[in-house]
Amino acid sequence: MYTLRDILLQESVLKDLVNICLEKAKVNIDTIEVTVKQTKGISVSVRKGVPEHIEFNNDGILCITVYKNNRTGSASSTDFSLFSIKKTLEAAAMITNFTSEDFFSGLPVSHTLAVDNVVDLDLLHPVIHNIDTAANLAISAENAAFAFDKRIFNTEGVTFNSHFSTIVCGNSVGLLQGYSSSIHSLSCCSVAREKKCMQRDYVSTISRKFTDLDSAKYIGQESASRSISRLFPRKINTMKSPVIFSSEVIPGFFYNFVNAISGYNVDKKSTFLLNKFGENVFPSFLSIVDSPHIRQGLGSKPFDNEGVRTKNILIVDKGRLISWLLDSYVARKLGFESTGHSGGVHNLLVQGISDLNLFDLLKYMGTGLLVTELMGDGVNIITGNYSRGAFGFWIENGIVQYPVSEITISGNLELMFKNIVKIGNDINKNSVIKSGSILLSEMQISGL
């Protein structure tokens, strides 16, 4: 088991490793970038009080990219020995002899790099768990689910994870920075049965700090409660209706937007928002900011995967799309500068949230569908067409009437974004997408 001293030394050791790579590269390589990441921790899954899976992680990877005459060569290794470093450098350099020239390849623009001291985002809060304490926590959540109601007869498992990671980036123009972070999570999926009907539902909690996780008792009871609420679902007629996406499924809703403004999709002209830069794509009350420097944020980073310093980026300003999400390569191709998004978004803050909680939002909608689970992958980012299987609850007069299954909801994302009416204040804290439940004025529901 690793001690706190091991954790604190990890970043220093990895910086030395990256520095060794850079020094060895000086012999015959002019332009190089090196990234090394190491993750350590424990994962325990239990079912019916018995540990099913126990895993200790001590995983590391070294990635080296060499640029030569507008050609790129990359190689990686999980072996950090000096011999392996030498072979990995040689492999990356050799690959440049066989790749095509690409004028846009190369290191990030130097002034964008996090070459100075990086901001401390308070991301590292490791806890040293042994097998017994980790398993007991998972068992406590499962026991809480079973004790909640006699209709909970099984679980699909309870899993506890606790890991800490260190990432270090360096390159031949002076970058050598690293940071460490921790992540802890607990999840439970309960199975309810009454007569011949069985339903399951899933609840999780995730945080940088172990002490900020929801209690095992809450996770078990909430999972049980949600499973029971799904019993005896009904089918509904095909219709057009207002729809509320619950905060649990909203991250997926906004990830469609993230994919649509990804620089790679813009460059390939494979996004329905290709010609919408500078135009209104959301209602005027909605803005979106990517904020990578939130202390202890799930998506917080001082720099991205290329070593580019992260910063707040206003992506949508009062409904208007004003930024793509770019790494250095695509930024060059599109004539922009990197937005620090190599590796994806950080903490995406949806602004324009109302003072309505979910129950208030249901009353505001009156009659319609509350979606709590989505299935399938029926989203076409090129056209914006959207069609997914759904589970939820039918609402009348602002009150839940019964669960609904075997339906499909469909529309077009461009119209769906503009049809957002209200955003609830029940923000999902378990995702880097920070938004509450969202009410859309109308969607097509296909049922009976």
ABEGO torsion letter per residue (X at the ends): XBBAAAAAAAAAAAAAAAAAAAAAAAAABABBBBBBBBBBEBBBBBBGGBBABBBBBBBBBBBBBBBBGGBBBBBBBABABAAAAAAAAAAAAAAAAABBBBAABEBBBAAABBABBBBBAGABBBBBBBAAAAAAAAAAAAAAAAAABAABABBAEBBBBBBBBBBBBBBAAGBBBBBBBBBBBBBBBBBBBBEABBBBBBBBBBBABAAABBBAAAAAAAAAAAAAAABGBBBBBBBBBBBBBBAAAAAAAAAAAAAAABAAAAAAGABAAAAABGBBABBAABBBBBBAABBGBAABBABBAAGBBBBBBBABBGGBBABBBBBAAAAAAAGBBBAGABGEBBBBBBBGBBABBAAAAAAAAGBEBBBABBBEBBBBAAAGBBBBBBBBBBBBGGBBABBBBGBBBBEBAAAAAAABABBBABBBAABABBBBBBBBABBBBBBX
